[in-house]
């Protein structure tokens, strides 16, 4: 039974790594589809990779509750959630701003949005799997 659960978790880990790799590949391909081959789409990749950093620095990655014992939220927790939300919003809004300023074209925008959808989908599935495995012990 233990080997089946470790095999299932290894399969899930490999699948999540594949989707993460696909998202990174799409971000790199977004740089090459333009006639001038600019590197502006990589800004979105950096914001995707930096999004979980505030939560990790504040030690909130394994936190289940949003409130402390006295019912108030600590300042660092609020600040970490704010920075994470700002980075995730930036990753969604920056491609449209770059399209508006003609820094990228429509096909690059499509690649960037597909990359974001895959990356954030992978993060959500990984977080749910991590929470499910924590609750099973």
N, CA, C and O atoms as a GROMACS GRO file, in nm:
protein
  548
    1UNK      N    1   0.082  -0.120   0.000
    1UNK     CA    2   0.000   0.000   0.000
    1UNK      C    3   0.086   0.125   0.000
    1UNK      O    4   0.054   0.223  -0.067
    2UNK      N    5   0.196   0.121   0.076
    2UNK     CA    6   0.283   0.237   0.084
    2UNK      C    7   0.352   0.263  -0.049
    2UNK      O    8   0.372   0.379  -0.086
    3UNK      N    9   0.388   0.158  -0.122
    3UNK     CA   10   0.453   0.178  -0.251
    3UNK      C   11   0.356   0.236  -0.353
    3UNK      O   12   0.397   0.311  -0.442
    4UNK      N   13   0.225   0.201  -0.342
    4UNK     CA   14   0.127   0.258  -0.433
    4UNK      C   15   0.109   0.408  -0.409
    4UNK      O   16   0.097   0.486  -0.504
    5UNK      N   17   0.108   0.449  -0.283
    5UNK     CA   18   0.091   0.591  -0.253
    5UNK      C   19   0.216   0.670  -0.293
    5UNK      O   20   0.204   0.783  -0.342
    6UNK      N   21   0.335   0.614  -0.274
    6UNK     CA   22   0.455   0.684  -0.316
    6UNK      C   23   0.465   0.689  -0.468
    6UNK      O   24   0.516   0.786  -0.524
    7UNK      N   25   0.417   0.584  -0.534
    7UNK     CA   26   0.417   0.584  -0.681
    7UNK      C   27   0.318   0.687  -0.734
    7UNK      O   28   0.347   0.757  -0.832
    8UNK      N   29   0.201   0.698  -0.670
    8UNK     CA   30   0.103   0.798  -0.711
    8UNK      C   31   0.152   0.939  -0.688
    8UNK      O   32   0.128   1.027  -0.770
    9UNK      N   33   0.221   0.961  -0.577
    9UNK     CA   34   0.273   1.095  -0.550
    9UNK      C   35   0.387   1.129  -0.646
    9UNK      O   36   0.402   1.245  -0.685
   10UNK      N   37   0.466   1.030  -0.682
   10UNK     CA   38   0.573   1.054  -0.779
   10UNK      C   39   0.516   1.086  -0.917
   10UNK      O   40   0.567   1.172  -0.988
   11UNK      N   41   0.411   1.016  -0.955
   11UNK     CA   42   0.345   1.043  -1.083
   11UNK      C   43   0.286   1.183  -1.083
   11UNK      O   44   0.297   1.255  -1.182
   12UNK      N   45   0.224   1.221  -0.974
   12UNK     CA   46   0.166   1.355  -0.964
   12UNK      C   47   0.275   1.462  -0.969
   12UNK      O   48   0.257   1.566  -1.032
   13UNK      N   49   0.386   1.438  -0.903
   13UNK     CA   50   0.497   1.532  -0.905
   13UNK      C   51   0.554   1.548  -1.045
   13UNK      O   52   0.583   1.660  -1.089
   14UNK      N   53   0.570   1.438  -1.115
   14UNK     CA   54   0.621   1.443  -1.253
   14UNK      C   55   0.523   1.517  -1.343
   14UNK      O   56   0.565   1.594  -1.430
   15UNK      N   57   0.394   1.495  -1.324
   15UNK     CA   58   0.293   1.563  -1.404
   15UNK      C   59   0.295   1.714  -1.379
   15UNK      O   60   0.289   1.792  -1.473
   16UNK      N   61   0.303   1.754  -1.252
   16UNK     CA   62   0.310   1.896  -1.219
   16UNK      C   63   0.438   1.959  -1.275
   16UNK      O   64   0.435   2.073  -1.322
   17UNK      N   65   0.549   1.887  -1.270
   17UNK     CA   66   0.674   1.939  -1.326
   17UNK      C   67   0.662   1.955  -1.477
   17UNK      O   68   0.715   2.051  -1.533
   18UNK      N   69   0.594   1.862  -1.543
   18UNK     CA   70   0.574   1.872  -1.687
   18UNK      C   71   0.492   1.996  -1.722
   18UNK      O   72   0.527   2.068  -1.816
   19UNK      N   73   0.385   2.022  -1.648
   19UNK     CA   74   0.303   2.139  -1.677
   19UNK      C   75   0.379   2.268  -1.648
   19UNK      O   76   0.364   2.366  -1.720
   20UNK      N   77   0.459   2.270  -1.544
   20UNK     CA   78   0.541   2.387  -1.513
   20UNK      C   79   0.643   2.410  -1.625
   20UNK      O   80   0.665   2.524  -1.667
   21UNK      N   81   0.704   2.303  -1.671
   21UNK     CA   82   0.799   2.312  -1.782
   21UNK      C   83   0.730   2.362  -1.909
   21UNK      O   84   0.787   2.443  -1.982
   22UNK      N   85   0.607   2.316  -1.934
   22UNK     CA   86   0.531   2.362  -2.050
   22UNK      C   87   0.504   2.512  -2.041
   22UNK      O   88   0.514   2.583  -2.141
   23UNK      N   89   0.468   2.560  -1.924
   23UNK     CA   90   0.442   2.703  -1.906
   23UNK      C   91   0.568   2.786  -1.930
   23UNK      O   92   0.562   2.890  -1.995
   24UNK      N   93   0.680   2.740  -1.880
   24UNK     CA   94   0.807   2.811  -1.902
   24UNK      C   95   0.844   2.809  -2.050
   24UNK      O   96   0.892   2.909  -2.104
   25UNK      N   97   0.822   2.695  -2.116
   25UNK     CA   98   0.850   2.685  -2.259
   25UNK      C   99   0.763   2.781  -2.340
   25UNK      O  100   0.812   2.844  -2.434
   26UNK      N  101   0.636   2.792  -2.304
   26UNK     CA  102   0.549   2.887  -2.374
   26UNK      C  103   0.595   3.030  -2.354
   26UNK      O  104   0.584   3.112  -2.446
   27UNK      N  105   0.645   3.063  -2.236
   27UNK     CA  106   0.697   3.198  -2.212
   27UNK      C  107   0.820   3.225  -2.300
   27UNK      O  108   0.836   3.336  -2.352
   28UNK      N  109   0.904   3.125  -2.315
   28UNK     CA  110   1.022   3.142  -2.400
   28UNK      C  111   0.981   3.149  -2.547
   28UNK      O  112   1.037   3.228  -2.623
   29UNK      N  113   0.885   3.068  -2.587
   29UNK     CA  114   0.837   3.073  -2.726
   29UNK      C  115   0.772   3.207  -2.758
   29UNK      O  116   0.777   3.252  -2.872
   30UNK      N  117   0.711   3.270  -2.659
   30UNK     CA  118   0.651   3.402  -2.681
   30UNK      C  119   0.756   3.504  -2.722
   30UNK      O  120   0.725   3.601  -2.792
   31UNK      N  121   0.879   3.483  -2.681
   31UNK     CA  122   0.986   3.575  -2.719
   31UNK      C  123   1.027   3.556  -2.865
   31UNK      O  124   1.079   3.649  -2.926
   32UNK      N  125   1.004   3.440  -2.920
   32UNK     CA  126   1.056   3.410  -3.053
   32UNK      C  127   0.954   3.427  -3.165
   32UNK      O  128   0.993   3.428  -3.281
   33UNK      N  129   0.825   3.441  -3.134
   33UNK     CA  130   0.726   3.448  -3.242
   33UNK      C  131   0.715   3.585  -3.304
   33UNK      O  132   0.653   3.599  -3.410
   34UNK      N  133   0.770   3.686  -3.245
   34UNK     CA  134   0.764   3.820  -3.301
   34UNK      C  135   0.873   3.836  -3.408
   34UNK      O  136   0.978   3.773  -3.400
   35UNK      N  137   0.847   3.919  -3.507
   35UNK     CA  138   0.950   3.941  -3.609
   35UNK      C  139   1.079   4.000  -3.553
   35UNK      O  140   1.188   3.970  -3.602
   36UNK      N  141   1.068   4.085  -3.450
   36UNK     CA  142   1.188   4.144  -3.392
   36UNK      C  143   1.244   4.063  -3.276
   36UNK      O  144   1.351   4.095  -3.224
   37UNK      N  145   1.174   3.958  -3.234
   37UNK     CA  146   1.218   3.863  -3.130
   37UNK      C  147   1.266   3.934  -3.004
   37UNK      O  148   1.382   3.919  -2.965
   38UNK      N  149   1.178   4.009  -2.940
   38UNK     CA  150   1.214   4.078  -2.817
   38UNK      C  151   1.194   3.987  -2.696
   38UNK      O  152   1.131   3.881  -2.706
   39UNK      N  153   1.249   4.029  -2.584
   39UNK     CA  154   1.243   3.947  -2.463
   39UNK      C  155   1.144   4.000  -2.361
   39UNK      O  156   1.150   3.962  -2.244
   40UNK      N  157   1.053   4.086  -2.402
   40UNK     CA  158   0.954   4.141  -2.308
   40UNK      C  159   0.864   4.035  -2.244
   40UNK      O  160   0.828   4.052  -2.128
   41UNK      N  161   0.826   3.928  -2.314
   41UNK     CA  162   0.740   3.828  -2.249
   41UNK      C  163   0.803   3.761  -2.127
   41UNK      O  164   0.731   3.702  -2.046
   42UNK      N  165   0.934   3.768  -2.113
   42UNK     CA  166   0.997   3.708  -1.996
   42UNK      C  167   0.966   3.783  -1.867
   42UNK      O  168   0.982   3.728  -1.758
   43UNK      N  169   0.921   3.907  -1.878
   43UNK     CA  170   0.880   3.981  -1.758
   43UNK      C  171   0.765   3.909  -1.687
   43UNK      O  172   0.758   3.908  -1.564
   44UNK      N  173   0.677   3.850  -1.765
   44UNK     CA  174   0.565   3.776  -1.707
   44UNK      C  175   0.615   3.651  -1.635
   44UNK      O  176   0.565   3.616  -1.528
   45UNK      N  177   0.714   3.584  -1.693
   45UNK     CA  178   0.770   3.465  -1.630
   45UNK      C  179   0.834   3.500  -1.496
   45UNK      O  180   0.819   3.426  -1.399
   46UNK      N  181   0.903   3.612  -1.489
   46UNK     CA  182   0.965   3.653  -1.363
   46UNK      C  183   0.860   3.682  -1.256
   46UNK      O  184   0.877   3.646  -1.140
   47UNK      N  185   0.752   3.747  -1.296
   47UNK     CA  186   0.647   3.774  -1.197
   47UNK      C  187   0.578   3.646  -1.152
   47UNK      O  188   0.536   3.637  -1.037
   48UNK      N  189   0.566   3.547  -1.241
   48UNK     CA  190   0.509   3.417  -1.202
   48UNK      C  191   0.599   3.346  -1.102
   48UNK      O  192   0.551   3.286  -1.006
   49UNK      N  193   0.728   3.353  -1.125
   49UNK     CA  194   0.822   3.285  -1.036
   49UNK      C  195   0.838   3.357  -0.903
   49UNK      O  196   0.870   3.294  -0.802
   50UNK      N  197   0.817   3.488  -0.902
   50UNK     CA  198   0.830   3.566  -0.778
   50UNK      C  199   0.702   3.570  -0.694
   50UNK      O  200   0.706   3.611  -0.578
   51UNK      N  201   0.590   3.527  -0.750
   51UNK     CA  202   0.462   3.538  -0.679
   51UNK      C  203   0.459   3.465  -0.545
   51UNK      O  204   0.407   3.522  -0.449
   52UNK      N  205   0.512   3.343  -0.531
   52UNK     CA  206   0.505   3.278  -0.399
   52UNK      C  207   0.614   3.321  -0.300
   52UNK      O  208   0.612   3.277  -0.186
   53UNK      N  209   0.707   3.404  -0.342
   53UNK     CA  210   0.818   3.442  -0.255
   53UNK      C  211   0.773   3.515  -0.128
   53UNK      O  212   0.822   3.481  -0.021
   54UNK      N  213   0.681   3.614  -0.134
   54UNK     CA  214   0.641   3.679  -0.010
   54UNK      C  215   0.578   3.582   0.090
   54UNK      O  216   0.600   3.595   0.211
   55UNK      N  217   0.500   3.487   0.042
   55UNK     CA  218   0.441   3.389   0.134
   55UNK      C  219   0.547   3.299   0.195
   55UNK      O  220   0.539   3.266   0.313
   56UNK      N  221   0.646   3.261   0.116
   56UNK     CA  222   0.753   3.176   0.168
   56UNK      C  223   0.840   3.251   0.268
   56UNK      O  224   0.881   3.194   0.369
   57UNK      N  225   0.868   3.378   0.241
   57UNK     CA  226   0.951   3.455   0.333
   57UNK      C  227   0.882   3.481   0.465
   57UNK      O  228   0.946   3.487   0.570
   58UNK      N  229   0.751   3.496   0.462
   58UNK     CA  230   0.677   3.522   0.585
   58UNK      C  231   0.633   3.392   0.654
   58UNK      O  232   0.567   3.397   0.758
   59UNK      N  233   0.669   3.278   0.597
   59UNK     CA  234   0.638   3.151   0.660
   59UNK      C  235   0.492   3.114   0.655
   59UNK      O  236   0.441   3.050   0.748
   60UNK      N  237   0.423   3.152   0.549
   60UNK     CA  238   0.279   3.128   0.540
   60UNK      C  239   0.244   3.012   0.449
   60UNK      O  240   0.126   2.985   0.427
   61UNK      N  241   0.342   2.942   0.397
   61UNK     CA  242   0.312   2.837   0.301
   61UNK      C  243   0.238   2.720   0.365
   61UNK      O  244   0.163   2.652   0.296
   62UNK      N  245   0.257   2.696   0.493
   62UNK     CA  246   0.189   2.584   0.559
   62UNK      C  247   0.085   2.632   0.660
   62UNK      O  248   0.045   2.554   0.747
   63UNK      N  249   0.043   2.756   0.651
   63UNK     CA  250  -0.055   2.810   0.745
   63UNK      C  251  -0.196   2.773   0.701
   63UNK      O  252  -0.232   2.795   0.586
   64UNK      N  253  -0.275   2.718   0.792
   64UNK     CA  254  -0.411   2.679   0.761
   64UNK      C  255  -0.512   2.787   0.797
   64UNK      O  256  -0.614   2.801   0.730
   65UNK      N  257  -0.486   2.862   0.901
   65UNK     CA  258  -0.584   2.960   0.945
   65UNK      C  259  -0.537   3.100   0.911
   65UNK      O  260  -0.417   3.127   0.903
   66UNK      N  261  -0.633   3.189   0.891
   66UNK     CA  262  -0.602   3.326   0.860
   66UNK      C  263  -0.596   3.413   0.985
   66UNK      O  264  -0.553   3.528   0.978
   67UNK      N  265  -0.639   3.361   1.098
   67UNK     CA  266  -0.644   3.442   1.218
   67UNK      C  267  -0.554   3.384   1.326
   67UNK      O  268  -0.534   3.263   1.334
   68UNK      N  269  -0.501   3.472   1.408
   68UNK     CA  270  -0.424   3.427   1.522
   68UNK      C  271  -0.519   3.396   1.638
   68UNK      O  272  -0.641   3.400   1.621
   69UNK      N  273  -0.464   3.366   1.752
   69UNK     CA  274  -0.547   3.326   1.867
   69UNK      C  275  -0.639   3.440   1.914
   69UNK      O  276  -0.750   3.413   1.958
   70UNK      N  277  -0.594   3.564   1.906
   70UNK     CA  278  -0.676   3.675   1.953
   70UNK      C  279  -0.771   3.728   1.846
   70UNK      O  280  -0.842   3.826   1.870
   71UNK      N  281  -0.774   3.667   1.729
   71UNK     CA  282  -0.867   3.704   1.623
   71UNK      C  283  -0.818   3.811   1.528
   71UNK      O  284  -0.891   3.849   1.436
   72UNK      N  285  -0.696   3.861   1.548
   72UNK     CA  286  -0.644   3.963   1.460
   72UNK      C  287  -0.540   3.903   1.366
   72UNK      O  288  -0.470   3.808   1.400
   73UNK      N  289  -0.533   3.960   1.247
   73UNK     CA  290  -0.434   3.916   1.150
   73UNK      C  291  -0.301   3.986   1.176
   73UNK      O  292  -0.300   4.108   1.196
   74UNK      N  293  -0.190   3.913   1.175
   74UNK     CA  294  -0.061   3.978   1.191
   74UNK      C  295  -0.027   4.062   1.068
   74UNK      O  296  -0.068   4.030   0.956
   75UNK      N  297   0.048   4.168   1.089
   75UNK     CA  298   0.083   4.261   0.981
   75UNK      C  299   0.160   4.190   0.870
   75UNK      O  300   0.131   4.213   0.753
   76UNK      N  301   0.256   4.107   0.904
   76UNK     CA  302   0.337   4.040   0.801
   76UNK      C  303   0.254   3.948   0.714
   76UNK      O  304   0.281   3.935   0.594
   77UNK      N  305   0.153   3.885   0.771
   77UNK     CA  306   0.067   3.798   0.693
   77UNK      C  307  -0.015   3.879   0.593
   77UNK      O  308  -0.030   3.841   0.477
   78UNK      N  309  -0.068   3.990   0.638
   78UNK     CA  310  -0.144   4.078   0.549
   78UNK      C  311  -0.053   4.133   0.439
   78UNK      O  312  -0.093   4.137   0.323
   79UNK      N  313   0.066   4.174   0.475
   79UNK     CA  314   0.160   4.228   0.378
   79UNK      C  315   0.202   4.122   0.276
   79UNK      O  316   0.214   4.152   0.157
   80UNK      N  317   0.223   3.999   0.321
   80UNK     CA  318   0.261   3.891   0.230
   80UNK      C  319   0.149   3.861   0.131
   80UNK      O  320   0.174   3.842   0.012
   81UNK      N  321   0.025   3.856   0.179
   81UNK     CA  322  -0.088   3.833   0.089
   81UNK      C  323  -0.103   3.949  -0.010
   81UNK      O  324  -0.137   3.927  -0.126
   82UNK      N  325  -0.079   4.072   0.036
   82UNK     CA  326  -0.087   4.188  -0.052
   82UNK      C  327   0.017   4.180  -0.162
   82UNK      O  328  -0.015   4.199  -0.280
   83UNK      N  329   0.143   4.151  -0.126
   83UNK     CA  330   0.248   4.142  -0.227
   83UNK      C  331   0.223   4.028  -0.325
   83UNK      O  332   0.248   4.043  -0.445
   84UNK      N  333   0.176   3.915  -0.275
   84UNK     CA  334   0.146   3.802  -0.364
   84UNK      C  335   0.035   3.838  -0.461
   84UNK      O  336   0.044   3.808  -0.580
   85UNK      N  337  -0.069   3.902  -0.412
   85UNK     CA  338  -0.178   3.946  -0.500
   85UNK      C  339  -0.132   4.048  -0.601
   85UNK      O  340  -0.177   4.047  -0.716
   86UNK      N  341  -0.044   4.139  -0.560
   86UNK     CA  342   0.007   4.240  -0.652
   86UNK      C  343   0.091   4.176  -0.762
   86UNK      O  344   0.080   4.215  -0.879
   87UNK      N  345   0.174   4.079  -0.727
   87UNK     CA  346   0.255   4.011  -0.828
   87UNK      C  347   0.169   3.929  -0.924
   87UNK      O  348   0.196   3.924  -1.044
   88UNK      N  349   0.066   3.864  -0.871
   88UNK     CA  350  -0.021   3.785  -0.958
   88UNK      C  351  -0.103   3.877  -1.049
   88UNK      O  352  -0.126   3.843  -1.165
   89UNK      N  353  -0.146   3.990  -0.998
   89UNK     CA  354  -0.218   4.087  -1.082
   89UNK      C  355  -0.126   4.147  -1.187
   89UNK      O  356  -0.167   4.170  -1.301
   90UNK      N  357  -0.003   4.171  -1.149
   90UNK     CA  358   0.093   4.225  -1.244
   90UNK      C  359   0.117   4.127  -1.358
   90UNK      O  360   0.128   4.167  -1.473
   91UNK      N  361   0.124   3.999  -1.326
   91UNK     CA  362   0.147   3.898  -1.429
   91UNK      C  363   0.031   3.892  -1.527
   91UNK      O  364   0.050   3.857  -1.644
   92UNK      N  365  -0.088   3.926  -1.482
   92UNK     CA  366  -0.203   3.926  -1.572
   92UNK      C  367  -0.216   4.057  -1.649
   92UNK      O  368  -0.256   4.056  -1.766
   93UNK      N  369  -0.184   4.169  -1.588
   93UNK     CA  370  -0.206   4.300  -1.650
   93UNK      C  371  -0.091   4.346  -1.739
   93UNK      O  372  -0.114   4.418  -1.836
   94UNK      N  373   0.031   4.307  -1.708
   94UNK     CA  374   0.146   4.353  -1.785
   94UNK      C  375   0.139   4.312  -1.932
   94UNK      O  376   0.172   4.395  -2.018
   95UNK      N  377   0.098   4.190  -1.968
   95UNK     CA  378   0.089   4.157  -2.110
   95UNK      C  379  -0.005   4.248  -2.188
   95UNK      O  380   0.024   4.284  -2.302
   96UNK      N  381  -0.117   4.286  -2.128
   96UNK     CA  382  -0.210   4.375  -2.197
   96UNK      C  383  -0.152   4.516  -2.210
   96UNK      O  384  -0.175   4.583  -2.311
   97UNK      N  385  -0.078   4.562  -2.110
   97UNK     CA  386  -0.012   4.691  -2.119
   97UNK      C  387   0.096   4.689  -2.226
   97UNK      O  388   0.113   4.786  -2.300
   98UNK      N  389   0.170   4.578  -2.236
   98UNK     CA  390   0.272   4.567  -2.340
   98UNK      C  391   0.208   4.563  -2.479
   98UNK      O  392   0.264   4.618  -2.574
   99UNK      N  393   0.093   4.498  -2.492
   99UNK     CA  394   0.023   4.496  -2.620
   99UNK      C  395  -0.026   4.636  -2.656
   99UNK      O  396  -0.018   4.677  -2.772
  100UNK      N  397  -0.074   4.709  -2.557
  100UNK     CA  398  -0.121   4.845  -2.581
  100UNK      C  399  -0.007   4.937  -2.627
  100UNK      O  400  -0.028   5.024  -2.711
  101UNK      N  401   0.111   4.916  -2.573
  101UNK     CA  402   0.227   4.997  -2.610
  101UNK      C  403   0.302   4.941  -2.730
  101UNK      O  404   0.410   4.991  -2.763
  102UNK      N  405   0.249   4.840  -2.795
  102UNK     CA  406   0.310   4.775  -2.911
  102UNK      C  407   0.448   4.716  -2.882
  102UNK      O  408   0.531   4.706  -2.972
  103UNK      N  409   0.472   4.678  -2.759
  103UNK     CA  410   0.596   4.609  -2.725
  103UNK      C  411   0.587   4.462  -2.764
  103UNK      O  412   0.689   4.399  -2.792
  104UNK      N  413   0.466   4.406  -2.764
  104UNK     CA  414   0.443   4.268  -2.807
  104UNK      C  415   0.328   4.269  -2.907
  104UNK      O  416   0.252   4.365  -2.916
  105UNK      N  417   0.317   4.159  -2.982
  105UNK     CA  418   0.205   4.148  -3.076
  105UNK      C  419   0.101   4.049  -3.021
  105UNK      O  420   0.117   3.996  -2.912
  106UNK      N  421  -0.004   4.027  -3.097
  106UNK     CA  422  -0.114   3.943  -3.050
  106UNK      C  423  -0.076   3.798  -3.026
  106UNK      O  424  -0.125   3.735  -2.932
  107UNK      N  425   0.012   3.742  -3.111
  107UNK     CA  426   0.053   3.604  -3.089
  107UNK      C  427   0.138   3.589  -2.964
  107UNK      O  428   0.128   3.489  -2.893
  108UNK      N  429   0.221   3.688  -2.935
  108UNK     CA  430   0.297   3.685  -2.810
  108UNK      C  431   0.204   3.694  -2.690
  108UNK      O  432   0.226   3.626  -2.589
  109UNK      N  433   0.102   3.776  -2.701
  109UNK     CA  434   0.003   3.788  -2.593
  109UNK      C  435  -0.065   3.653  -2.569
  109UNK      O  436  -0.086   3.613  -2.454
  110UNK      N  437  -0.101   3.584  -2.676
  110UNK     CA  438  -0.166   3.454  -2.662
  110UNK      C  439  -0.074   3.353  -2.593
  110UNK      O  440  -0.119   3.278  -2.507
  111UNK      N  441   0.053   3.351  -2.631
  111UNK     CA  442   0.148   3.261  -2.566
  111UNK      C  443   0.165   3.296  -2.418
  111UNK      O  444   0.171   3.207  -2.333
  112UNK      N  445   0.172   3.426  -2.387
  112UNK     CA  446   0.189   3.467  -2.248
  112UNK      C  447   0.068   3.429  -2.163
  112UNK      O  448   0.082   3.383  -2.050
  113UNK      N  449  -0.052   3.449  -2.218
  113UNK     CA  450  -0.173   3.415  -2.142
  113UNK      C  451  -0.187   3.264  -2.125
  113UNK      O  452  -0.231   3.217  -2.019
  114UNK      N  453  -0.150   3.187  -2.227
  114UNK     CA  454  -0.153   3.041  -2.214
  114UNK      C  455  -0.052   2.995  -2.109
  114UNK      O  456  -0.079   2.904  -2.031
  115UNK      N  457   0.064   3.057  -2.108
  115UNK     CA  458   0.166   3.024  -2.009
  115UNK      C  459   0.116   3.053  -1.868
  115UNK      O  460   0.138   2.974  -1.776
  116UNK      N  461   0.050   3.168  -1.851
  116UNK     CA  462  -0.002   3.203  -1.719
  116UNK      C  463  -0.111   3.106  -1.675
  116UNK      O  464  -0.114   3.066  -1.559
  117UNK      N  465  -0.200   3.070  -1.764
  117UNK     CA  466  -0.308   2.978  -1.729
  117UNK      C  467  -0.252   2.844  -1.684
  117UNK      O  468  -0.299   2.786  -1.586
  118UNK      N  469  -0.153   2.794  -1.757
  118UNK     CA  470  -0.093   2.665  -1.720
  118UNK      C  471  -0.017   2.676  -1.589
  118UNK      O  472  -0.027   2.588  -1.504
  119UNK      N  473   0.060   2.784  -1.572
  119UNK     CA  474   0.140   2.799  -1.450
  119UNK      C  475   0.052   2.813  -1.326
  119UNK      O  476   0.076   2.746  -1.225
  120UNK      N  477  -0.050   2.898  -1.333
  120UNK     CA  478  -0.136   2.916  -1.216
  120UNK      C  479  -0.222   2.793  -1.192
  120UNK      O  480  -0.251   2.760  -1.076
  121UNK      N  481  -0.265   2.726  -1.297
  121UNK     CA  482  -0.336   2.599  -1.279
  121UNK      C  483  -0.250   2.496  -1.209
  121UNK      O  484  -0.297   2.422  -1.123
  122UNK      N  485  -0.122   2.491  -1.246
  122UNK     CA  486  -0.028   2.399  -1.181
  122UNK      C  487  -0.010   2.435  -1.034
  122UNK      O  488  -0.004   2.346  -0.949
  123UNK      N  489  -0.001   2.565  -1.004
  123UNK     CA  490   0.014   2.607  -0.865
  123UNK      C  491  -0.108   2.571  -0.781
  123UNK      O  492  -0.095   2.528  -0.667
  124UNK      N  493  -0.227   2.587  -0.837
  124UNK     CA  494  -0.351   2.555  -0.764
  124UNK      C  495  -0.359   2.405  -0.738
  124UNK      O  496  -0.392   2.363  -0.627
  125UNK      N  497  -0.329   2.324  -0.839
  125UNK     CA  498  -0.334   2.178  -0.822
  125UNK      C  499  -0.230   2.133  -0.720
  125UNK      O  500  -0.258   2.048  -0.637
  126UNK      N  501  -0.110   2.190  -0.727
  126UNK     CA  502  -0.005   2.154  -0.631
  126UNK      C  503  -0.045   2.192  -0.489
  126UNK      O  504  -0.021   2.116  -0.396
  127UNK      N  505  -0.105   2.309  -0.472
  127UNK     CA  506  -0.147   2.352  -0.338
  127UNK      C  507  -0.258   2.261  -0.283
  127UNK      O  508  -0.256   2.225  -0.166
  128UNK      N  509  -0.352   2.226  -0.368
  128UNK     CA  510  -0.459   2.136  -0.323
  128UNK      C  511  -0.406   1.998  -0.290
  128UNK      O  512  -0.449   1.936  -0.192
  129UNK      N  513  -0.313   1.948  -0.369
  129UNK     CA  514  -0.254   1.817  -0.341
  129UNK      C  515  -0.175   1.822  -0.211
  129UNK      O  516  -0.180   1.728  -0.131
  130UNK      N  517  -0.101   1.930  -0.190
  130UNK     CA  518  -0.023   1.944  -0.067
  130UNK      C  519  -0.116   1.950   0.055
  130UNK      O  520  -0.088   1.888   0.158
  131UNK      N  521  -0.225   2.022   0.042
  131UNK     CA  522  -0.320   2.030   0.154
  131UNK      C  523  -0.387   1.895   0.178
  131UNK      O  524  -0.410   1.858   0.294
  132UNK      N  525  -0.419   1.820   0.072
  132UNK     CA  526  -0.480   1.689   0.087
  132UNK      C  527  -0.385   1.589   0.152
  132UNK      O  528  -0.428   1.506   0.233
  133UNK      N  529  -0.257   1.596   0.118
  133UNK     CA  530  -0.162   1.503   0.179
  133UNK      C  531  -0.134   1.540   0.323
  133UNK      O  532  -0.107   1.453   0.405
  134UNK      N  533  -0.141   1.670   0.357
  134UNK     CA  534  -0.125   1.711   0.497
  134UNK      C  535  -0.241   1.660   0.583
  134UNK      O  536  -0.220   1.617   0.696
  135UNK      N  537  -0.362   1.665   0.528
  135UNK     CA  538  -0.479   1.622   0.603
  135UNK      C  539  -0.488   1.471   0.616
  135UNK      O  540  -0.558   1.421   0.703
  136UNK      N  541  -0.417   1.396   0.530
  136UNK     CA  542  -0.428   1.251   0.536
  136UNK      C  543  -0.340   1.188   0.644
  136UNK      O  544  -0.359   1.071   0.677
  137UNK      N  545  -0.245   1.264   0.700
  137UNK     CA  546  -0.155   1.206   0.801
  137UNK      C  547  -0.211   1.223   0.939
  137UNK      O  548  -0.149   1.181   1.037
   0.00000   0.00000   0.00000
